[in-house]
Amino acid sequence: MASPDAFPSILSDEHGIQYVLLSGQYSSDMYYDPAFTLTVATFSEDTVMLDRLKSNETAMCFRLSKEEITALVTGYTAYLAAQEQGQAQQARSTPDPLSDLDDHPF
């Protein structure tokens, strides 16, 4: 399977509909039962459809409206910003273990 840097990859762009490969994974078990998982997004003027296709299972598919896409992107962006802010605050509040040595008489 392609490296993670290969994603996303445009598979097709015809008649105003674009198909984008978001991810692809390959795995196998000790009995060499290979399994492929592909996640594909279909972009149209009104909706985004996400398909997760698994070689050994039934595919899962759902559609997102423009409002749901906006809510998804807004929510995820806010989540990432909160995570970054929390990490920055944690880095500032973590005491320096060597700072006590500065006042040591030796």
C-alpha positions in Angstrom: 0.0 0.0 0.0 1.2 3.5 -0.6 2.9 5.5 2.0 0.9 7.9 4.2 2.5 10.8 2.3 0.6 9.6 -0.9 -2.7 10.6 0.6 -5.0 12.2 -0.3 -4.9 11.1 -3.9 -7.5 12.2 -6.6 -8.8 9.0 -8.2 -11.2 10.7 -10.6 -12.6 14.1 -11.4 -15.5 13.9 -13.9 -18.8 15.6 -14.5 -18.4 17.8 -11.3 -17.8 14.8 -9.0 -14.4 14.1 -7.5 -13.3 10.9 -5.9 -10.4 11.2 -3.5 -8.5 8.3 -1.8 -8.1 9.4 1.8 -6.3 6.4 3.1 -5.4 2.8 2.4 -4.2 0.0 4.7 -3.1 -3.5 4.2 -2.9 -6.2 6.9 -2.8 -9.9 7.2 -3.0 -12.4 10.0 -0.9 -15.5 10.8 -3.0 -17.6 8.4 -2.2 -15.1 5.7 -5.8 -13.7 5.4 -5.0 -10.5 3.6 -7.3 -7.5 4.3 -7.4 -4.2 2.5 -9.1 -1.1 3.8 -9.7 2.0 1.6 -11.3 5.2 2.6 -12.7 7.2 -0.3 -14.4 10.6 -0.3 -16.8 11.6 -3.1 -17.2 15.3 -3.4 -20.2 16.8 -5.3 -21.7 20.2 -5.4 -24.1 19.4 -2.5 -22.7 16.6 -0.5 -19.6 14.7 0.6 -20.0 10.9 0.7 -17.5 8.8 2.7 -16.9 5.2 1.9 -14.8 2.8 4.0 -14.3 -0.3 1.9 -12.9 -3.4 3.5 -12.1 -6.5 1.6 -13.3 -8.8 4.3 -16.4 -6.9 5.6 -19.4 -5.0 4.4 -18.6 -1.5 3.3 -19.7 1.5 5.4 -21.0 4.6 3.6 -22.6 7.8 4.7 -23.3 11.2 3.3 -22.6 14.6 4.8 -24.5 17.8 3.9 -22.8 21.1 3.5 -24.0 22.0 7.0 -22.6 18.8 8.5 -19.3 19.3 6.7 -19.1 22.8 8.1 -19.8 21.6 11.6 -17.3 18.8 11.2 -14.5 21.1 10.0 -15.3 23.7 12.6 -15.5 21.2 15.4 -12.3 19.5 14.4 -10.4 22.8 14.0 -11.6 23.9 17.4 -10.5 20.5 18.9 -7.0 20.9 17.3 -6.6 24.4 18.6 -7.7 23.4 22.1 -5.2 20.5 22.0 -2.4 22.8 21.0 -3.3 25.4 23.6 -3.4 22.7 26.3 0.0 21.3 25.3 1.5 24.8 25.4 0.0 25.5 28.8 1.3 22.2 30.1 4.7 22.9 28.8 4.7 26.3 30.6 3.4 24.9 33.8 5.8 21.9 34.0 8.5 22.9 36.5 12.1 22.6 35.5 13.6 19.8 37.6 17.0 21.5 37.6 15.7 24.9 38.7 16.1 23.9 42.4 19.8 23.3 41.9 20.4 26.9 41.1 19.9 27.9 44.7 22.0 25.0 46.0 25.1 26.2 48.1 27.5 23.8 46.3 
